[in-house]
Amino acid sequence: MKEQMEELERWGSDVIFGRAKGFRATLMRLAMHGLSWLFRLVVFIRLWRFRSGWKRQTHLGVLTVAIGNLTVGGTGKTPVVELLAKSLQNRGRSVAILSRGYKSKKLDQPQKWKTAAGNSIPGEKMPKVVSTGNALLLDSRYAGDEPFMLARNLDGVSVVVDKNRVKGARFAISQLGCDTLLLDDGMQYLKLAHAIDIVLIDSGSPFGTEYLLPRGTLREPAKNLRRASYILITKCDGSSQEALIKRIRRYNRTAEIMECTHGPIYLENVFTRERKPLEELKNKWVGAISAIAVPEAFEGSLTRLGARVEIRRRFSDHHRFSKKDVEKFMQRCVERDMDMILTTEKDAVRFPRPSSIDVPVYFLRIEVKILKGQEVWDAMIERICTPQPAFESVLRYRHSYRL
């Protein structure tokens, strides 16, 4: 049943991205197109409820920054959240990342937590604490892929998971002593007020498939980009982004725009944590295995680094690899005499250890580098680290008005 559901999910993704052909796929796209208009109405009503004051946002008295996008996945958000958290922590801020923990497993029992006064917090008031900044408390199964990655890579930064991110925020402030909240994938989360909205746009696919869900990958109409305080064009290759910037300015005339690249910096062994330079991929025969929304981007990056991608295995996004999955793929690589197996960092956190490692398994470590607008990034960090209450209250008013 699970395999059938994943197969259906993969086919649905192929329909949305235009990879699926034929009468059945065309019919499904037509049906999805109709549902997209219904989705547009739901988005409009939801925003109107907050704009009109019928639904109120929660203000918790600390600076909250939302990092998000208009599309579903694929913009390289996690490395940007990591860079932002590091930058703020290095400036002395006590940072908590708030995530919903997409596709994470529910805890069998709530974590136990005692307050400074020695009182226990009731289970229903406990979010999932992935990291206190000093200790990693949950694995990827219970934390979710991205929260676990962030917690593992960020010493001194708290990571809290809960669908109710207001609850997670209150816990981070009262129990973890955090003074700066980063709302991961938070553009559409309006219950918690955010003073600053950083919106990411993929340079290669800025507005996804140009259709709203479920026909396309847009979470809301492109005009809602007006809510952005800063816009970060991601995955740039150094070529001009003037045409894209001109389009962005149709929806948002005031947000400052930056450009960045998401580049691999080294290979890391999934099981031993051994690191190797990217040059190791030159002319190597590799098998690529992934469970991400756009596997072509990952496989293309391997080819550009000089690898010869001979075997490919694609699973549905966030698929939790079984030992059987890994061993079956590894056997294929052994039979074809592959030099190594490559996966993504996000997939590596879900990679079980096979009984025998006959082919070394590595992931590409990706980091963000600002190509244009470094001075804007630095000014943004300065603004977050030295907030001016009067100014920020005006900004919050402007943000609610833009809703």
Helices and strands as residue ranges (DSSP letters): H 2-16, H 23-51, E 63-69, H 77-90, E 95-99, G 123-125, E 128-131, H 140-143, H 145-153, E 158-161, H 165-174, E 180-184, E 196-202, G 222-227, E 230-234, H 242-251, E 256-269, E 275-276, G 278-281, E 285-290, H 295-304, E 308-314, H 323-335, E 340-344, H 345-348, E 361-372, H 374-385, H 389-402
